[in-house]
Amino acid sequence: MTQRTDRIDELLRQEIGAILSREIGDPRIGFATITDVETEPDLSHARVWVSVIGQPDERRATLQALSRAMPFVRRQLGPRLRIRKIPELHVQLDETAQRGTRILQLLADLEAGSMPDDAPAPAETLPTPVLRLPHEGDAPDPGPSGDAAPAHKRPSRPKRRPGGSRPARRR
């Protein structure tokens, strides 16, 4: 995306959120938050990502109400924004929050030592990796460059070419 479309996306997100909170009186639009807007480069269409709190049937009803409200929202955006073309608005459910909550719950279950309810039993268990301490006779630890040079030596400078010119810099 370009900086211009990023700015338009953010402006649309803010304005659509303000219109939904102040000017839409539909009770089906409950706890809905505009999380992101993605416009096409030609500004013909925009996906409006919405996070909705509630049960699945409440989320579906909220998405339907929002889809029906989008033509009104688009008309309201016209006088508010200084862009030539207001894109067609398409509502999409943003399930990022639900997925994040689910992952946190799974991690908490694993940390507590219990298996999650819907997780299959592991087919094979692997040993837990442990830190290996150095032993006598081990190969020297490679330095940051990957070779086994001692850490106290400075890296060598690039050699000069004949005639005193330096090698070209990489960009």
Secondary structure, DSSP 8 states (H G I E B T S, - for coil): --HHHHHHHHHHHHHHHHHHHHH---TT--SEEEEEEEE-TTSSEEEEEEEE-S-HHHHHHHHHHHHHHHHHHHHHHHHH---S---EEEEEE--HHHHHHHHHHHHHHHHHT---TT----SS-----------TT------TTSS---TTS--------TTS-------
